[in-house]
Structure formats: C-alpha cells, structure tokens
Amino acid sequence: MMGPTCRGGREGASCRTIEAMLPTDHLLRRIDRCLDRSELRGALAGHYSARGRPSIDPELLIRMTLIGRIYAITSERRLCEEVRYNLAYRWFCRLTPEDRVPHHSTFSKNRHGRFRDAGVFRTLFESTVRRCIGEGLVGGKDAAIDASFIEADACWQRKTIPGYLPYVANAGRPVREWLIDQGSVVTKPGGSKDFDGVSRTDPAAAWSARPGRARFGYALNALVDTPSGVALDIEATPARFAEEVNAGHVMLGRSADRFDYHPKRVAADKAYGSASFLGFVRDHGAIPHIPVIDRTQQTKGKLPRTAFSYDRDTDSFVCPTGKPLRHHSFHPPTGVHRYAADARDCETCVLRKKCTMARRRTLVRLDDEDVRDFARAEVETGLYKRSMRLRRGVERFFADAKGKHGMRRLHLRGIRGAEEEFLIGAAVMNLMILARPHRLTGKPRRGMCVPAALTPAEISARSIERDVIVPPARRYA
C-alpha cells in the first residue's frame, strides 16, 4: 500500500535546527513553495495495493529526483549519498536526521513500474505549466519550437541491423520495448547505403552526425513561450528531422487541448519550413515566422521557377515567351501538382537551352503554396525580426538544460526513458522560473521603464506593442 504523506515531516527539535540553519532565500526553499504535488498521489493511487506493508512515500522519490536534476546529479547512487549527509537536501525531502535514505534500486523499480504506467513525470511537468499560467508568467502571444540533440547512453561501435538483435526473451528492457513498438522487424540488406543500423543496447536511438562526430541520440523537442522562457510542452523523438517536425505538430495540438494555449506567432528555424508544417501553424490560428524551405533556385543553371508566372484563374503557369504550362497531374500523398508545357512549343523555343534538356519543361506547385507565399512575405516585417530575436529563448532553454542540469548525455535508455528525463528537466526549469526572486514585479531591464503595478503578462503584452521601451541614452567618453 502507498506510504504515508511526508514521512518524518518537519517537526521536532532536530528538524527545527535544520530549519534555522537553512537560509530563508535558499533555492530549495523557493522551489518548495512553488511545487504543486496535489495531483501526484491521485495519479498513483490506483497503482498501489489497498493492503500490505506501507511503501516508501512516492513524493520522497520524486523530490529526490528533482534534486538530482536541479544540481545535475545523474548517478542515483551518488544522489542517495548526497541526500544522506546534505542537510538542505534532507529538508527538501522532508527527512529527519534519523530517517533512512531509500536504496538506489528503489528508483528503477518504481520508475519502470508504477511511475511510468501512471505518467507521473508528465503530470508533474504539466502542473508546473499550469502554475506558470496561473501566476501570469505566460504571455500567450509568441512561441518558439526547436529541437536539440541529446546523446544516448549507447556505444557508437555497437551497431547491428534489426534482424540481428537478440531474441526478446534474452534482450534488455530497451530492446524489448523497441520491438513491441515496432510490431514487426523489417531487415534491410547489409549493403544498403541509406541504412546505418541500430544500437544493440538502445535501438530506439537514431544514428546522427550532428553536431560533430556521429553517434546515437535523441531529440529534445520543446515548445517555449517567449519571452518568458516557460516550457509549455516537451516531446522525445529519435534524432531525425522528420520526427522533429512531427513532434512540432504534436506539441502545438497538445498545448492547445490541455492549456488552451493559442499563440499569435510561432517562430522556428528552417528545418520546420515545409509547406505542411506552415499550413498546420496557419490552421492553428498562428502566423508562421519560419524561413521557408525553398529549392526553386536549385536548377543547375536553368531558368528557375520564379521566371514563370502563375495564373490562378486558369491554374497554369506562363513561361517567359508567353507559352502556357497547363496542369498535368496531382499526387495526393505529397500534395504536389505538376504542370507541363506542350512539347511542340518547347521544340521551337529560343530559350530551350536555358530552360530544359528534356522534351518539355515541367514545374511543380504544392497544395499549401499560398501559405508559403504568406510566410515569405512575413520575412520583411518588423514582427518577424522580433520573433527571430525572441526565438533565442528556446536556445537558452537548451543551453541551461545541458550546461546547468546535466542533460548532455542521457542516463536512461529507450524512448520512454528519454521522455522521462526530458520531462523532469523541463519541470525543474519551469520551477526555477517560478522561484525567481523578482518574478512578481518584473525586474526591468536596462532601457525599459515598467510600472510596478503591471503583472508579467501585462509587461509582455505592452512590450509587444513597443509602448514601454525607452532606448537608453548613449554616453561617449
């Protein structure tokens, strides 16, 4: 059965001594005031028996996990050792000096069992997002999407093809989970040039050469509200560009469903500039401030598509000599319309050598070409340049996760383990934002005059309209 809440508590003479020794502005004190644990026990209630010996309090394990991520303690053995003799850690975990620290194996037993089944870490992360929204830290007008490579706990030398993986009965947990997710294993020939194999220990990780040397890894996908820096959703995927774009669809849809979050502008880099994603952002009610993936100039010296004009009324292109290129075919899976000129017109054309080497010139146009044109037009606006500046907030999110919270290399294996680590890290970073000493009044930056009565959301809204920014006077020696 589930153990009692807050075992040990903070009562007694020894606990009062620890309370007096801990500074009032200590980081763990501020985070403890912001931590909402009301939903955790309700989510775990169905995963404990109604009878039997009381278990270790699950809140204690979650608090210890948060300490490990706050102070970049990736080893669970070392975490238990640190909690054993660090008084601040004991205070945060609500342990008296006489209480015993749980064994390190308790983490893996609960994480692979009831914590994963109940989605505890997703619940914890979403509670921090709701707290940030309730405190007025989320402006709700500008958002940024990006992904960062995180190295997996897998050796780059241990590669194989899926058919050579161990049998399910003899395989480790990450291999068994991957085989279950795949459903059926498709073996590619060893000489295939587009196949680099999978890891023997973590087959869900993707083989990637970014950045630097090639290795196995995952992509930390984040949807961040700018300029507040609050992470609104997190998704773990293999480190592939196509998977990262699909994660952008998932995060925008999930944040709208669970938090009613509908930003006015969404910024991202060029990897998200496909027509399908731009159309999804537009249908979501936001303006895509994303560079468009445009290969119209890659014509090997021939006339680009911009030399042809599109006639919307007749659904055809007109070449520089005035000849039409009429609609020829449509491919539904990709949404590509193909247009072709008359071969007889191309035979007698004076620009044939500059236009094409084939019998006739062909062009393609996408179903979402209108939104591509709209995104190209947004590049010249001032709000687009502002969104590109604000997009640095998501890069700061990744930098803090790797540099301050020990997320350069994963500790857990499998896509589920990667998602748990990403959710814990994002929850900690949201708690760090909530625990900032000056977050309620909005500490003004240099060159900004902000009334003290404004809330952070109003500060963000007024900053967007550029009516409170006063450029500082330049002083020269």
N, C-alpha and C positions, 0 to 999 in steps of 0.2 A: 504494500500500500504506500501511497505518497507520504513522504516525510512531513513533519510539521513546518510551518512557515517561520522563516527567520530563526532557525535553531540557534540557541545561545543568546540571541538578541544583543542589546547594548545596555543592559542593566548590570548592576553590581559594581563593587569598588574597582576591580581591575579594568572594567570597560570604561568607567568614568575617568580613570587615569589615562587611558588611550585617547579618550575624547578630549581631555585637556591638553595632551601633547600634540595632537594634530592641528595644524594651523587652520584658522577659520576660512581662509581663501584657498585651501588646498584643492587641487584639480579633482580629486576623488570626491571631496565634499560637494563640489558644484555639480559633478556628474550624477551623484547620488540623488540630489534634489530634482534633477531632470529625468531620471529613469522611471518609466511607467511600466510596472510589472503586473498590472491588474489582469491582463489578458493571458499571461503565460500559464498560470495554474489552471485556468479554464480550458486552454487548449490541450493540456497534458492530462486532464482528469480521466479521460477515457482510456488512457494507456497504462494506468496503474490498477492493480487488483484492489478490491474492496477489503481484502483480508490479508493477514500476514504481518511480518515484521516491517516497521516503518523504514522507508528507504532514505537515502541521503536527499536532503532538500534540493529539488531541481533548480531553485533560484540560486543556491550556493554555487552550483556548477556553472550556471550562466554568468554569474558575477565574476567567477574566476576566469571564464573565457574572455569576458570583456577586459579584465586586467591584462591578460596576455596580449590582446590586440592593442590596447592603449599604449603599453610600454614595449611593444614589439618582442614579446617573449614567445617564440614559436615552438619551443620544446615544452611538452606537457610535464615531463619530469622536472625540468627547471622551474616551471610555473608553480608546481606543488612545493618545491623547495623554497621559492621566493615567498609564497604566502605563509609558509611555516614560520619564518623569522621576521617578516616585514610587518610592523605594527599598522601602517596605513592600509596595507592590503587586507589585514585581518579586520580592521574596522569596516572597510568597504564590503567585505564578505559577511559581516555580522558574526564573526567568530570571536569567542572569548579566548584569552591566552591559554586556557585549559583545554579547549576543543581541539580535536584531531583534524588534520587536513585530509581530505579524501585521497585515496590512492590514484595514481595517474591512469591506471587501466579503467577506472570508472568513467572517464571521459569517452573513450572509444565505445564502451558498452552502451552508454546512453545515446551517443551521437549516431551510431549506426542503427539504433533501435528506435526508441520512442521519440527522441528529438527529431529524427528525420521523418518519421511517419506523421508526426503532429505538425511539422512545418514550423518549429519553434523559432528558428532564426529569421524566417520570413515575417512571422508575427512580430518579433522584436524590432526588426527594421521598419516595418510599416507603422508601428506605434511611435517611433521617433519621427517619422514623416508627419503623422497627424499632430504630434506635439509641436513641430516646427510651424505647421499651418495654423494651429491654434494660437501660437504666440505671435503671429503676424510676420514671420520671417520670410515667407514665400510670396514674392511679388505677383507671380502668375502671368507675367507678360512676355518674358524672354526665357527660352530654354535652349540647352545645348546638348547634343548627342555625340558621343565619341566612344572609342574602344582603345584599350591599351593591352599590350602583350604581357602576359604573366607566365613565367617559366614553370613547367610542370615538374613534379617530382619523378622524373623518368630519365634514364640514361640515354643519351643520343646514340650510343652504339648498339643498344638492344632493340633492333628493328626486325620485323618479320612481316610476312603477308598474313591476312586474317585467317586463311585456312590452316596455317601452321601454329596458331595459338593453342595452348594446352586445352585438353578436354575440360568441360565445365566442372566435372567432379574434382579435378585436380587444380583448377585455376584459382587465383586470388579473387577477392571481392570486386575490385575494379574491372577485372576481365569478365567476371560473371555478369555484372551489371551491364557492361557494354554489349555482351552477346544477347542479353534479354532485350535491350533497347533496339538492337539491330534486327531482331526477329530471325533473320536467316543470314548466314555468312556467304558473301559472294567473293570468290577467289579470283584475283586478277593474275595474269601471267607475270612471271618474274621479270621479263624483258620489257614490260610496258614503260614508256618514257614518262607518262604523267602520273606515275604511282611511286611514292617513296616508302610505302609500308606503314605499319602501325607499331606502337610501342608494345613490348611484351608485358610490361608492368602496368601501363596506363593507356590502353588502346583508344580511349576517347579523346586524348590529346592530339592536336594536329601538328604535323611537321611544318615548321615555318622558319624562314631565314630572316625575319625582321625582329628586332634590329640586330645587326651583326651576324654572328655565326648561326648556322641552322641548328635548331633544337625543337623539342616537343614543348607545347604550351597551350594555354587557353587565352581567350579574350575577355577582359573585364569590360563589359558594356555598361555605360552609365548614362542616365538621363538626369541632368543637373539644372536646377533653376538658377538663372543668372540675374543679377549679380550677387545674390545671397550665398550661392555655393552649396545649397542644400541638395543632397541626392534624393531624387524622387522615385527612382526605380533602378534596379540592378539586374543584369542577366549574364549568366555564364554560358559561353559558347566555345567550341574549338576555334583556334586562331585562323579563321578563314574569312575573307572579305564578304563572301556571300552570306555566311552565317551572321556576321555582324550587322549587315543591312536588315536581315530578317529580325534580328533582336531589336532594332530600332522600331519596327512595326509593333512588336510585342510590348515594348516598354511604353510607347505612346498610348496604345489602346488600354493597357492595364492601369496606367496612372489616371486616365480619364474615367475608367469604371470605378476605381476604388477611392480616388480622392477628388473626383470631378475637376481634374486639372486640364485646362484647355488654354495653352499659351497662345499669344498672338503671333509670335515669331519663333521659329525653330532654326537654330544655326548648327551646321555640321561641316566637315571637310568634304573634299571632292569625292571621296570613296562612296558617299551617300548621294551623289548627284545623278543617279539613274532616273529615268522617266517614271518608273513605277513608284519609287520612293517619293519623288517630288509630288506625284499625283496623290499619294496617300497622305502626305502632310497637308496638301491643299484641301482634300476631302475632310481632314480632321479639323478644319477651321483655322489653320495657321498659315502664315506666309513663309515659304521656304527660303531662308537666307543661306543657300547652299550653292557652291560652284557646280555648274552643270558639266557632266561628262560629255564632252563634245569631240568627236573624231571626224568631223566633216572636212577638216583640213588635211587629213592623212590620205592623200590621193596620189602619192608618188609622182608629183609634178603635173598631174592632170587638173582640169578645171574642178574646183571644189563645188559643194552643193550650194554655197552662198551665191554662186554665179547664176543660179537658176531661181526664178521667181515662182512662188506658189499661188495658184488661183483657187481661192476657197469655193467660189461659186461652181466651178466646173470640176473641182477635185483633180487638178492636174498641175504639172509644172510646165514652165515655158523656158526654153533654152535661150542662150544669148542671141541666136539667129532668128528667134521667133517661132520655132517649131515646138509643138506640144509633146509632153511626156505623159501619157494617159495611165490611169490606174490599171495595173496588170494583175495583181494577186494580193491576198491577205493571209498572214499566218497567225491564227488565233492564240496559240500558246505564248508567243512573244509580243503580240500586238503590233506587228510590223506590216506596213503597207508598202508594196513595191510598185514603182512606176517605170514605164519603159517607153522609149522613143520608137518611131517607125524606122525599120532598118533601111528603107529606101531614102528616108530623109538623111540618115547618117552617112550613106554611101556618097552623096553629093555635097556634104557639108564641108565648108572651107576650114572649120575648126576641128575636124575629125582627129588629127594627130595630137592636138592639145586636149582633146576631150576623152577619148577612149580608144583602146586597142581591140575591143570586141566588135561584133556586128552592129550593136546598137548600145546607146547609153542607158543605164538604169540608175534609179535613185530610190531611196527608202525614206519613209516617214512613219513615225511612231504614233500610236493612238493618243499618247499624252504629250504630243508635240506642243500643244498650246501652253501647258504648264512649264515646259522647258523654255519657251519664249518668255513667259512671265518671269521665271527665275533669272533669265539673262538680263531682263530689264531692271530687276531689283538690284543688280550689282552696282548700278550707277547711283543709287540713292544713298542719302546720309545714314538712314537707319541700318542699311546693310553693313556699312563700315563700322557702325556702332556695335552691331551684333557680332562682327568678327573680333572686335576688341573684347567684348564680354565673353566670347567663347573660350578665352584663355582660362576662365574659371574652371572648366572641366579638365584642362591640363594641370591646373593647380591641384585639383582633386586627385588625379593620378600620381602627381609628384609627392603629395603628402602620404598617400597610401603606401607607396614604395619606400620613400625615404624615412618617414616617421613611424610607420606602423608595420614594417616588416613584411610587405607583400611583394617583394621582388621574385620570390620563389614560393610555390605552394607547399604546404605541409601535408595536405590530404590529397588523395588520388581519386580519379573519376570525376565525371561532370557534376555529380551531386556534391562531392566533397569540395570542388572548386566553387560551386554556388554558395555553399555554407560559409566558406572563408570570405567570399566577396560580400555577402550579406552582413556578416559580423563586422568587417572593416567599414562598410558604409554606415552601419548603425553607430559605430564608435565615432565616425567623423561627423555625423549629424549631432550626436551628443556633445561633441567638442564645440560645435557652433552654438548649441543651446547653452553651454556652460561658459560662454564668453562673458567677462565681467561687464562690458559696456554694451551688451546687445540690446538692452531695453531702451536706452536713449539714443542709440545710433551714434557712435563716436564719429564726428565729422572729419573728413579728410582735408588735407591742405587745399585751399582754394574753394571750399564748399561751405556755404552758410545755411545751416539747417535749424529750424526752430526746435527747441527741446520737447515741445508737446507732440510732435509728429511721431507716429509709430513707424517701425521699419518698413512696413508695406507702403505707407504713405510716402516715406522718403524715397523708396524705389519708384513709385508712380510719378512723383514730382520730378525726380531726376530724369525720367524718360522724356518728359516734356521740356527739359532743359530750362526750367524757370527758377532753379535754385542754385545753379552752378555759377560762381563768380570767379573768373580766372584771376590767379594771384598776380600782383604787381611784380614785374621783373626788376631786379636790382642789379646794377652793374657796378663793379669797383671803379 
